[in-house]
Amino acid sequence: MNSPAPAAQPASNSPARRIAAALILSGLVFTVLWIMAFNVVISLLIGAGCCVVIVAAGSASDVVEMILDAVASVVFGVVAVIATIVGAIFSMFGF
C-alpha cells in the first residue's frame, strides 16, 4: 500500500496574485480620494504609495501576507461573480 501523493500547493499563493490585489486596492484608494476632494496627481501619489506599502508589508510579514491573500480571494471572487453575471446576460441575447 502506497500512501497518496501529497496535494500540490494551490496557485492562489502566488506573488502576482497579491500584487494584483494590491493594485486593485490602490486603485480603489485613488478613486475614493479623487472623488472626495483631492486632485488627480495627489490621488495617484497616495494610491501608488498604498500599493508599495501593501506589497512591501506583504513580503516582510506573514500576517500581512495572509490578510492580503484573504482580501485577494474576496476581490477576485467578486470579479468572478460580476464576470459570470455579464456572461449570463450576454448569453441570453446570443452574443
N, C-alpha and C positions, 0 to 999 in steps of 0.2 A: 504494500500500500504506500503510495506516494502521497505526500502532503500537497495540497493545492498550491499552485504558484501564487506568490504574493501579488495582490492587485497593484496595478500601475498607479502612480500618482496622477490625480486629475490635472488637466491642463489649466484649471482655474487659478492656480497659484503663480501664474507667470508674471514677470515684471511688466510686460506690455499691457496686461490687463489692469494692473494697478496704476500705471501711468495714464492709461486711457480714462480710468475712473477719476484720477486727479485732474486731468484736463477737463472732463465734464463738470466736476465740482468747481474748478476755477472759472469755467465759462458761466456757470450759474452765479458765482460771486460777481463777475464782471457785469452780467445782465442786471442783477439786482442793484448794484451800485450805480450803473449808468441810468437806470430808470429812476432811482431815488433822487440823487442830487448832483453827482459828480459828472465831469465831462469825460469824453472817451479816453483821453490819454491817461488820466489818473485812474480810471476804472481798469484799463488794460494793465497798468503797472501793478496795481493791487492784486488783480486776478492772477497775473504771472507770478507774483511773489507768493501767493497762496499755493499755486501749483508747485513751485520749487520747494516750499516748506513741507508740503504734504509728501512729496516724493522723497525728500531727504529724511524726513522723520520716519517714513515707512522703511527705508533701507537701514536706518540706525536702530530702530526699536521694534521688537517683535509684537508688542501690544498694538502699536500704531499700524503695523503691517496687517495684523489680524482684523483690526477695525476697518482698515481700507479695503481688505478683501470682502468683508461683510457688506460694506457700502457698495462695492463694485457689483456684488451679486444682486443687490436690490436695484441698482441703477440699470444694469443690463437686463434684469428681469422685467422692469418697466418698459424698457426699449423693445424687448421681445413681445410683450403684450401689445404695445402700440403697433408693431410690425404685423402681428397676427390680425389685429382688427382692420388695419389698412388692406392687408391681403384678402381678408374676407369680403370687404366692401368691393374691392376690385374684381374678385371672382364672381360676385353677384351680378356685375354688369358685363362680364365676359372679357375682361382685359387680361 
